[in-house]
């Protein structure tokens, strides 16, 4: 299983802060997991997670989209950071 966490605005938009996803060949890397979540959960998830500047972490380390996933990993999605 993969533990998937959502923070900030994403948590509010998706209506949940955490889900578990079965770790199989369909989510072999972070990009594939994100695409699978969007495809399985509809337009609201696609809008929330589809932004190119969504921040992603794997086991509490910021990573690129092609980071490989393994059973037991923790994935986190953060909204884009803004400020001034």
NUTIDO-957531 format. One record per residue: residue in three letters; z, y, x negated of N, C-alpha, C in turn. Coordinates in pm, whole numbers, plus 32768, in hexadecimal, padded with zeros to 4 digits. Example, Ala and Ser with C-alpha at 12.3 -4.5 7.8 and 13.67 -1.06 7.14 Angstrom:
// residues 2
ALA830C7DC77AD9830C7E3E7B32830C7EB67AD8SER82C47F1F7AFB82CA7F967AA9831380037AF6
This chain:
// residues 84
UNK80007F897FAD8000800080008000807D7FA8UNK7FBD80E37FDA7FC081677F9D801881C07FF3UNK806D820B7FB580BE826E7FFC807382F37FF1UNK804E832E8063800083A980648054841780A3UNK80678485805980BB84F5808480668570809CUNK808F85C180FD804B863F811D80B286AF811BUNK808F871E80DB80ED878C80CB80B7880E8106UNK8114886A812580F188F08151809D88F181D0UNK8037894281CD7FDE895482407F9E88D0826AUNK7F828879820B7F4487F8822C7FA087A48285UNK802087A482668081875A82B7807F878E8346UNK807B881383558079884F83DA7FF7882E8424UNK7F85883A83E17F04882184217EF2878F8449UNK7F23873483F87F0F86A684127F7B866C846DUNK7FEB86B184778056868284CD80A886118491UNK809E85FE840E80EF859983CB810085BF8338UNK816B859082FF818685AD8273816E85378217UNK816384BF8253815484488200811683D78251UNK80BC838D821180848313824C807B82A981E0UNK8067822E8209804C81C281AB7FC1818C81C8UNK7F78816E815E7EEF813D81677EE680BC8115UNK7EA48059814C7E917FDC81027E357FF6808BUNK7E607FCC80177E127FDE7F9C7DAC7F6C7F93UNK7D2E7F8C7FB07CC57F277FA67C4A7F657F64UNK7BDD7F1C7F617B647F4B7F1C7B297FC87F5AUNK7B487FE47FDA7B10805B801A7B5080DC7FE8UNK7BC380D37FA97C01814B7F6F7C2281317EDDUNK7BB9811E7E907BC680FC7E027BEA81737DABUNK7BCB81ED7DDC7BEF82667D927C1482D47DF6UNK7C4083447DC17C7483B07E157C0A83E97E72UNK7B8F83FA7E427B24842B7E997B0A83CC7F0DUNK7B07834A7EF17AEF82E77F5A7B6082E67FC0UNK7BDC82F37F937C4D82F97FEF7C418373804AUNK7C2383E680107C188460805F7BA8845280C7UNK7B36841B80A07AC7840580FD7AEF83A3816BUNK7B36833B81477B6282D881AA7BC28317820FUNK7C20836881E07C7E83AA823A7C358405829CUNK7BD48451826A7B8884AC82C07B36845E8326UNK7AF183F582FB7A9C83A783547AED835F83C0UNK7B62832F839D7BB282E183FA7BFF8337845EUNK7C1583B6843D7C6F8408848F7C2F847F84D2UNK7BAE849484C17B6784F8850F7B5F858384D3UNK7B2E85DD85267B0D866684FD7B8486B484C6UNK7BF786A785047C6D86F184D57C8F86CD8445UNK7C8A864E84247CA68622839B7C39864E833CUNK7BBD8649836A7B4D867483167B5A870782F4UNK7B7D875983567B9287E9833C7C0687FF82DBUNK7C7487BA82F27CEC87CF82A17CDB879F8211UNK7CA2872A82007C9786EE817A7C1287098136UNK7BB1873E81807B2B874C814B7B1387C380F0UNK7B72881E80E67B5F889380917B5088697FFFUNK7AEE88A37FBD7AD3887F7F317B49889F7ED6UNK7B9B88FF7EFE7C0A89297EA97C9088EB7ED2UNK7C8D88807F237D0888387F427D3E87FB7EC1UNK7DBE880B7EAA7DFE87D97E307E30874B7E4AUNK7E1786F37DE87E3D86677DF77E8C86397D7EUNK7EEE85E47D997F4085AC7D2E7F4A85157D3FUNK7F5484D07CD07F6784407CCE7FE584237C7EUNK804683E77CC080C683C87C80810184457C3EUNK80FC84B47C87813785357C6380F4857A7BEDUNK807685587BD48027859A7B6B7FA485C77BAAUNK7F7F86477B977F01867A7BCB7E8E862F7B88UNK7E2C86037BDA7DBD85B27BA67D3985DC7BE5UNK7CCC85AD7BA97C4785C67BE17C2B855D7C4CUNK7BBE85727C947B9D851E7D067B7A848F7CE5UNK7B4B84767C6C7B2383EE7C4D7B94839D7C0FUNK7C0F83CC7C197C8283837BE47C8F82FD7C2EUNK7C95828E7BE57CA1820C7C267D2A81FB7C68UNK7D2A81B07CD77DA681977D217DCC81047D15UNK7E4F80EA7D1A7E8180617D167EF080527D7DUNK7F057FD87DA87F6E7FBB7E087FF37FF47DD5UNK803C80387E2D80BC80737E0A80B581047DDFUNK803D813A7DCF802E81C77DA6805C82267E13UNK8085829C7DE880A5830A7E42803C83777E31UNK7FFC839D7E9E7F9584047E9E7FCA84797EEFUNK7FB784F37EBD7FE4856A7F057F7185CD7F12UNK7F67860B7F877F0486737FA27F4E86F57FBBUNK7F2187607F787F5D87E47F867EF088467FB1UNK7F1488AA80017EB0891080227E9189657FA7UNK7E2089AA7FA87DFF8A037F387E6D8A6A7F23UNK7E858A8A7EA77EEB8AED7E847EAC8B787E88UNK7EF08BD47EC97EC28C5F7ECB7F358CB77E9FUNK7F168D307E837F7F8D8D7E5B7F438E067E18UNK7F988E5A7DEB7F638ED07DAC7FC98F127D54
